[in-house]
Amino acid sequence: MFVRERFPETALSLDALRALQLARLKEALRHAYASQRPYRAKCEAAGVHPDQLRSLDDLTRFPFTTKADLRDGYPFGMFSVPRERCVRVHASSGTTGRPTVVGYTARDIETWAELMARSLAVAGARPGDVIHNGYGYGLFTGGLGAHYGAERLGCTVVPMSGGFTERQVQLIRDFGARVVLMTPSYMLAVAEEFERQGIDPRGTAMRIGIFGAEPWTESMREEIERRLGIVATDIYGLSEVIGPGVACEFGDSKGGPTIWEDHFLPEIVDPETGAPVADGQPGELVFTTLTKEAMPVIRYRTRDLTRLLPGSASAMRRMAKITGRSDDMLIVRGVNLFPSQVEEQILRDPLLTGHYLIELRREGALDTLTVRVEAREATPEETVLASGRALETRIKGMCGVTATVRIEAPHAIERSMGKARRVLDLRPK
């Protein structure tokens, strides 16, 4: 009842939602075409004009926006308003090239805060809750996006950011955090710190975890919930679209994040051809922003692989868990492999933790795959060997590749304070 009263958009009928989307889409296309020179050039080359959009289906006639477009426009070439109207910029790390820069007007910040407040509310947060924010602050959108949304909802925010794991545990306990936000892999590191200190997290006020910024499996969700005694919900976002708060799971039903379709129009396309695929079929997620002022994106190719599902708690559609990114797919001896597939097999064994690293090398003409994974606790060598052989068999049977498994001592694999590094590719380029 609270969610629908505070956020009535979640109760829109399907007809009302589609009418709102069409009106907003027409305006977003006109805005991008008129003020975003690189996108207008793409439309002219494709022979399309915003006036030709008469239905939502017509959107597929318009060209995609890609990360390369954003990098080519560095720093402010994709902005649709004068830079002076932007009250904030965020940017990617730029580790694989020029960073992608995103601008926000004051209205964009208001919209973002409201969508993050909506996301927190559907996950189970309520005004007055203490929210422990372990997402990184700075140019990364996670920390400030969650922070503004929590304040807008009326919560008390602990702006912890990442790192200082021992202190994370202390402040979760001492400040009475009911809701925690961070990456799921770092939540496992915090769980280990609770265990190291001999503290039962069930004795704290913590009840809800909202996790995102990296792909994570249902097996990892079960691991987090079992070890911490909380409800683990999935939140999705990306800086190029707005930041966190593009979609979020309803905590009482889960089943995949609900996409806030009144602000973001989703599509699924074939990652190879770009052709649209039907709802329910797997492919690459594409977003068009409907209300962004400073930097609208039309048909932005996220590279995230998922499926669109019917709405459950709302007329707005849900997205299945991200299985990986099309640019993160590994090709090992001709077999396509995603790290999440390996993670699922690891977490089927209660001896093993969710901390692992996939190492790829080339010996002669052949690729070799090694999976380094930690044991949960000191274990007899015979048990470790049996567990490793069983994991090799599961990876071969379920993923179709041959792997060498190395089970290492607890805490042997480096922890990440943010997005976990899952792959070390040492093959010659």
C-alpha positions as semicolon CSV with decimal commas, in nm:
position;residue;x (nm);y (nm);z (nm)
1;M;0,000;0,000;0,000
2;F;0,283;0,242;0,089
3;V;0,452;0,199;-0,250
4;R;0,138;0,268;-0,455
5;E;0,043;0,569;-0,246
6;R;0,392;0,723;-0,252
7;F;0,472;0,619;-0,611
8;P;0,138;0,604;-0,800
9;E;0,319;0,551;-1,133
10;T;0,377;0,189;-1,030
11;A;-0,001;0,137;-1,050
12;L;-0,046;0,268;-1,406
13;S;-0,260;0,049;-1,630
14;L;-0,090;-0,096;-1,937
15;D;-0,287;0,131;-2,171
16;A;-0,202;0,441;-1,968
17;L;0,164;0,337;-1,954
18;R;0,188;0,286;-2,332
19;A;0,020;0,623;-2,400
20;L;0,263;0,797;-2,164
21;Q;0,560;0,621;-2,324
22;L;0,457;0,727;-2,674
23;A;0,411;1,092;-2,577
24;R;0,745;1,100;-2,396
25;L;0,923;0,907;-2,671
26;K;0,817;1,159;-2,936
27;E;0,951;1,443;-2,723
28;A;1,276;1,258;-2,642
29;L;1,342;1,188;-3,011
30;R;1,279;1,549;-3,107
31;H;1,506;1,669;-2,827
32;A;1,793;1,437;-2,925
33;Y;1,755;1,511;-3,296
34;A;1,747;1,887;-3,248
35;S;2,030;1,922;-2,998
36;Q;2,258;1,617;-3,027
37;R;2,456;1,662;-3,347
38;P;2,612;1,311;-3,356
39;Y;2,273;1,142;-3,325
40;R;2,111;1,371;-3,581
41;A;2,385;1,274;-3,828
42;K;2,305;0,906;-3,769
43;C;1,935;0,967;-3,833
44;E;2,008;1,158;-4,152
45;A;2,232;0,877;-4,275
46;A;1,953;0,626;-4,201
47;G;1,689;0,847;-4,367
48;V;1,466;0,878;-4,060
49;H;1,318;1,179;-3,883
50;P;1,134;1,211;-3,547
51;D;0,815;1,308;-3,732
52;Q;0,803;0,954;-3,871
53;L;0,752;0,804;-3,525
54;R;0,380;0,740;-3,482
55;S;0,384;0,428;-3,263
56;L;0,622;0,262;-3,018
57;D;0,699;-0,001;-3,281
58;D;0,839;0,270;-3,509
59;L;1,136;0,313;-3,275
60;T;1,311;0,015;-3,437
61;R;1,355;0,226;-3,753
62;F;1,591;0,461;-3,568
63;P;1,967;0,403;-3,527
64;F;2,135;0,276;-3,213
65;T;2,355;0,475;-2,976
66;T;2,669;0,292;-2,864
67;K;2,944;0,340;-2,611
68;A;3,172;0,431;-2,902
69;D;2,945;0,728;-2,977
70;L;2,983;0,851;-2,620
71;R;3,361;0,807;-2,630
72;D;3,386;0,986;-2,964
73;G;3,192;1,276;-2,813
74;Y;3,426;1,308;-2,514
75;P;3,391;1,508;-2,303
76;F;3,065;1,701;-2,368
77;G;2,985;1,631;-2,733
78;M;2,677;1,419;-2,653
79;F;2,520;1,677;-2,424
80;S;2,184;1,813;-2,542
81;V;2,194;2,127;-2,328
82;P;2,470;2,385;-2,281
83;R;2,729;2,259;-2,036
84;E;2,644;2,555;-1,810
85;R;2,299;2,403;-1,748
86;C;2,452;2,082;-1,612
87;V;2,472;2,075;-1,234
88;R;2,676;1,753;-1,226
89;V;2,880;1,517;-1,442
90;H;2,962;1,152;-1,384
91;A;3,201;0,936;-1,585
92;S;3,312;0,578;-1,630
93;S;3,660;0,469;-1,524
94;G;3,794;0,479;-1,880
95;T;4,011;0,172;-1,820
96;T;3,946;0,044;-2,175
97;G;3,974;0,383;-2,348
98;R;3,829;0,728;-2,312
99;P;3,577;0,748;-2,027
100;T;3,210;0,799;-2,108
101;V;3,087;1,126;-1,960
102;V;2,725;1,182;-1,855
103;G;2,570;1,518;-1,769
104;Y;2,270;1,600;-1,550
105;T;2,050;1,906;-1,531
106;A;1,883;1,995;-1,202
107;R;1,566;1,825;-1,326
108;D;1,764;1,513;-1,418
109;I;1,896;1,495;-1,062
110;E;1,541;1,531;-0,928
111;T;1,418;1,253;-1,157
112;W;1,709;1,028;-1,061
113;A;1,653;1,081;-0,688
114;E;1,283;1,002;-0,726
115;L;1,353;0,681;-0,922
116;M;1,610;0,567;-0,667
117;A;1,362;0,642;-0,387
118;R;1,106;0,432;-0,576
119;S;1,359;0,150;-0,615
120;L;1,448;0,150;-0,246
121;A;1,081;0,152;-0,150
122;V;0,983;-0,146;-0,365
123;A;1,282;-0,337;-0,224
124;G;1,139;-0,280;0,124
125;A;1,305;0,037;0,257
126;R;1,083;0,281;0,445
127;P;1,114;0,641;0,568
128;G;1,314;0,651;0,888
129;D;1,528;0,347;0,805
130;V;1,904;0,369;0,848
131;I;2,059;0,289;0,509
132;H;2,423;0,181;0,501
133;N;2,553;0,286;0,159
134;G;2,859;0,083;0,060
135;Y;2,859;0,188;-0,305
136;G;3,155;0,397;-0,417
137;Y;3,121;0,774;-0,420
138;G;3,282;0,998;-0,681
139;L;3,252;0,982;-1,060
140;F;3,093;0,634;-1,030
141;T;2,714;0,684;-1,017
142;G;2,641;0,420;-0,752
143;G;2,721;0,605;-0,430
144;L;2,560;0,942;-0,499
145;G;2,267;0,789;-0,687
146;A;2,173;0,570;-0,390
147;H;2,245;0,852;-0,146
148;Y;2,010;1,107;-0,303
149;G;1,736;0,845;-0,343
150;A;1,758;0,737;0,021
151;E;1,741;1,095;0,144
152;R;1,443;1,163;-0,082
153;L;1,263;0,861;0,065
154;G;1,321;1,003;0,412
155;C;1,589;0,763;0,532
156;T;1,900;0,821;0,739
157;V;2,202;0,761;0,514
158;V;2,539;0,632;0,632
159;P;2,769;0,732;0,339
160;M;3,026;0,460;0,404
161;S;3,143;0,393;0,045
162;G;3,365;0,086;-0,012
163;G;3,664;-0,047;0,177
164;F;3,748;-0,058;0,548
165;T;3,561;-0,386;0,582
166;E;3,608;-0,415;0,957
167;R;3,454;-0,072;1,001
168;Q;3,166;-0,164;0,770
169;V;3,067;-0,432;1,021
170;Q;3,107;-0,195;1,314
171;L;2,887;0,075;1,165
172;I;2,619;-0,168;1,044
173;R;2,595;-0,284;1,407
174;D;2,638;0,045;1,591
175;F;2,416;0,261;1,369
176;G;2,140;0,003;1,337
177;A;2,130;-0,019;0,958
178;R;1,815;-0,195;0,840
179;V;1,912;-0,170;0,470
180;V;2,256;-0,220;0,317
181;L;2,366;-0,133;-0,037
182;M;2,687;-0,252;-0,207
183;T;2,803;-0,492;-0,475
184;P;2,707;-0,856;-0,405
185;S;3,068;-0,974;-0,417
186;Y;3,166;-0,717;-0,154
187;M;2,870;-0,821;0,061
188;L;3,029;-1,166;0,077
189;A;3,351;-1,005;0,200
190;V;3,150;-0,824;0,470
191;A;2,985;-1,156;0,563
192;E;3,331;-1,306;0,610
193;E;3,424;-1,018;0,839
194;F;3,114;-1,079;1,052
195;E;3,223;-1,443;1,082
196;R;3,586;-1,351;1,156
197;Q;3,472;-1,131;1,443
198;G;3,238;-1,404;1,571
199;I;2,931;-1,180;1,524
200;D;2,598;-1,322;1,410
201;P;2,458;-1,073;1,155
202;R;2,107;-1,195;1,242
203;G;2,149;-1,017;1,573
204;T;2,181;-0,680;1,400
205;A;1,899;-0,463;1,262
206;M;2,000;-0,555;0,904
207;R;1,708;-0,707;0,712
208;I;1,739;-0,599;0,347
209;G;2,029;-0,592;0,103
210;I;2,004;-0,414;-0,233
211;F;2,280;-0,529;-0,464
212;G;2,392;-0,437;-0,814
213;A;2,672;-0,291;-1,029
214;E;2,786;-0,640;-1,138
215;P;2,619;-0,957;-1,267
216;W;2,531;-1,205;-0,992
217;T;2,358;-1,539;-0,995
218;E;2,067;-1,685;-0,801
219;S;2,324;-1,908;-0,632
220;M;2,503;-1,601;-0,498
221;R;2,170;-1,459;-0,379
222;E;2,106;-1,779;-0,183
223;E;2,459;-1,764;-0,040
224;I;2,414;-1,405;0,080
225;E;2,071;-1,469;0,230
226;R;2,188;-1,785;0,406
227;R;2,498;-1,630;0,559
228;L;2,347;-1,296;0,659
229;G;1,980;-1,375;0,721
230;I;1,858;-1,090;0,499
231;V;1,640;-1,050;0,190
232;A;1,872;-0,989;-0,107
233;T;1,720;-0,785;-0,390
234;D;1,857;-0,695;-0,731
235;I;1,889;-0,337;-0,856
236;Y;1,997;-0,241;-1,207
237;G;2,128;0,073;-1,369
238;L;2,407;0,214;-1,580
239;S;2,557;0,559;-1,595
240;E;2,494;0,609;-1,967
241;V;2,118;0,580;-1,905
242;I;2,104;0,759;-1,566
243;G;2,277;0,545;-1,300
244;P;2,130;0,301;-1,047
245;G;1,752;0,303;-1,031
246;V;1,666;0,207;-1,388
247;A;1,506;-0,111;-1,250
248;C;1,469;-0,282;-0,914
249;E;1,313;-0,596;-0,771
250;F;1,010;-0,585;-0,545
251;G;1,147;-0,735;-0,225
252;D;0,832;-0,933;-0,145
253;S;0,820;-1,110;-0,481
254;K;1,166;-1,084;-0,643
255;G;1,154;-1,256;-0,983
256;G;1,366;-0,995;-1,160
257;P;1,395;-0,614;-1,145
258;T;1,092;-0,417;-1,262
259;I;1,199;-0,163;-1,526
260;W;1,068;0,187;-1,463
261;E;0,915;0,203;-1,808
262;D;0,762;0,545;-1,756
263;H;1,120;0,678;-1,787
264;F;1,313;0,410;-1,979
265;L;1,184;0,218;-2,282
266;P;1,350;-0,126;-2,307
267;E;1,410;-0,350;-2,607
268;I;1,590;-0,680;-2,657
269;V;1,789;-0,725;-2,978
270;D;2,004;-0,997;-3,128
271;P;2,358;-0,902;-3,015
272;E;2,504;-0,999;-3,353
273;T;2,253;-0,850;-3,598
274;G;2,077;-0,584;-3,387
275;A;1,739;-0,720;-3,498
276;P;1,461;-0,697;-3,235
277;V;1,360;-1,021;-3,060
278;A;1,033;-1,096;-2,884
279;D;0,974;-1,052;-2,512
280;G;1,085;-1,364;-2,329
281;Q;1,367;-1,437;-2,574
282;P;1,731;-1,379;-2,471
283;G;1,939;-1,104;-2,624
284;E;2,106;-0,769;-2,564
285;L;1,927;-0,505;-2,358
286;V;1,869;-0,170;-2,529
287;F;1,734;0,144;-2,358
288;T;1,584;0,470;-2,475
289;T;1,557;0,741;-2,211
290;L;1,220;0,915;-2,210
291;T;1,278;1,205;-1,970
292;K;1,652;1,287;-1,968
293;E;1,734;1,652;-2,043
294;A;2,113;1,684;-2,039
295;M;2,199;1,368;-2,231
296;P;1,914;1,163;-2,374
297;V;2,016;0,834;-2,533
298;I;1,812;0,673;-2,809
299;R;1,833;0,294;-2,842
300;Y;2,149;0,269;-2,630
301;R;2,312;-0,074;-2,661
302;T;2,402;-0,176;-2,306
303;R;2,579;-0,504;-2,402
304;D;2,400;-0,665;-2,105
305;L;2,240;-0,999;-2,190
306;T;1,897;-1,075;-2,045
307;R;1,527;-1,129;-2,130
308;L;1,217;-0,914;-2,086
309;L;0,949;-1,070;-1,865
310;P;0,586;-0,973;-1,806
311;G;0,515;-0,739;-1,517
312;S;0,408;-0,896;-1,189
313;A;0,373;-0,629;-0,919
314;S;0,322;-0,363;-1,189
315;A;0,221;-0,334;-1,554
316;M;0,585;-0,244;-1,619
317;R;0,793;-0,531;-1,749
318;R;1,068;-0,705;-1,558
319;M;1,412;-0,811;-1,673
320;A;1,566;-1,148;-1,598
321;K;1,899;-1,156;-1,418
322;I;2,187;-1,040;-1,634
323;T;2,371;-1,350;-1,755
324;G;2,674;-1,150;-1,864
325;R;2,781;-0,889;-2,114
326;S;2,825;-0,961;-2,480
327;D;3,171;-0,803;-2,459
328;D;3,257;-1,015;-2,149
329;M;3,190;-1,344;-2,325
330;L;3,495;-1,570;-2,331
331;I;3,568;-1,796;-2,626
332;V;3,765;-2,098;-2,509
333;R;3,851;-2,356;-2,773
334;G;3,552;-2,245;-2,975
335;V;3,308;-2,258;-2,682
336;N;3,126;-1,944;-2,561
337;L;3,155;-1,908;-2,184
338;F;3,033;-1,647;-1,935
339;P;3,181;-1,615;-1,584
340;S;2,831;-1,646;-1,435
341;Q;2,808;-2,002;-1,574
342;V;3,120;-2,098;-1,380
343;E;2,992;-1,921;-1,068
344;E;2,673;-2,127;-1,072
345;Q;2,873;-2,450;-1,070
346;I;3,105;-2,327;-0,793
347;L;2,821;-2,236;-0,559
348;R;2,660;-2,576;-0,591
349;D;2,935;-2,700;-0,355
350;P;2,892;-2,589;0,010
351;L;3,269;-2,630;0,059
352;L;3,340;-2,340;-0,181
353;T;3,290;-1,965;-0,150
354;G;3,178;-1,718;-0,414
355;H;3,532;-1,580;-0,445
356;Y;3,694;-1,708;-0,763
357;L;3,914;-1,609;-1,056
358;I;3,912;-1,751;-1,408
359;E;4,259;-1,756;-1,566
360;L;4,309;-1,804;-1,939
361;R;4,642;-1,890;-2,102
362;R;4,759;-2,026;-2,435
363;E;4,990;-2,325;-2,449
364;G;5,102;-2,384;-2,805
365;A;4,792;-2,351;-3,021
366;L;4,544;-2,434;-2,744
367;D;4,373;-2,225;-2,478
368;T;4,383;-2,345;-2,119
369;L;4,129;-2,256;-1,852
370;T;4,209;-2,255;-1,481
371;V;3,950;-2,179;-1,216
372;R;4,094;-2,063;-0,884
373;V;3,836;-2,080;-0,606
374;E;3,853;-2,060;-0,229
375;A;3,753;-2,324;0,021
376;R;3,517;-2,195;0,286
377;E;3,740;-2,318;0,567
378;A;4,047;-2,530;0,625
379;T;3,958;-2,871;0,479
380;P;4,139;-3,209;0,461
381;E;4,337;-3,247;0,138
382;E;4,139;-3,553;0,031
383;T;3,812;-3,359;0,054
384;V;3,960;-3,066;-0,136
385;L;4,078;-3,292;-0,418
386;A;3,738;-3,459;-0,446
387;S;3,562;-3,123;-0,452
388;G;3,795;-2,996;-0,724
389;R;3,740;-3,304;-0,942
390;A;3,363;-3,272;-0,900
391;L;3,374;-2,904;-1,003
392;E;3,582;-2,990;-1,312
393;T;3,319;-3,248;-1,407
394;R;3,032;-3,000;-1,362
395;I;3,206;-2,729;-1,566
396;K;3,273;-2,977;-1,845
397;G;2,919;-3,114;-1,838
398;M;2,725;-2,790;-1,794
399;C;2,952;-2,537;-1,970
400;G;3,115;-2,757;-2,234
401;V;3,478;-2,666;-2,161
402;T;3,762;-2,845;-1,987
403;A;3,896;-2,662;-1,683
404;T;4,164;-2,719;-1,424
405;V;4,033;-2,632;-1,078
406;R;4,265;-2,507;-0,803
407;I;4,100;-2,488;-0,463
408;E;4,288;-2,244;-0,245
409;A;4,290;-2,155;0,122
410;P;4,035;-1,909;0,264
411;H;4,113;-1,543;0,176
412;A;4,373;-1,638;-0,086
413;I;4,193;-1,452;-0,366
414;E;4,210;-1,074;-0,365
415;R;3,890;-0,899;-0,254
416;S;3,739;-0,612;-0,447
417;M;3,578;-0,312;-0,274
418;G;3,355;-0,262;-0,578
419;K;3,304;-0,468;-0,890
420;A;3,480;-0,800;-0,858
421;R;3,743;-0,899;-1,114
422;R;3,643;-1,245;-1,234
423;V;3,868;-1,300;-1,536
424;L;4,244;-1,279;-1,591
425;D;4,308;-1,330;-1,963
426;L;4,679;-1,389;-2,021
427;R;4,644;-1,509;-2,379
428;P;4,845;-1,322;-2,646
429;K;4,635;-1,051;-2,812
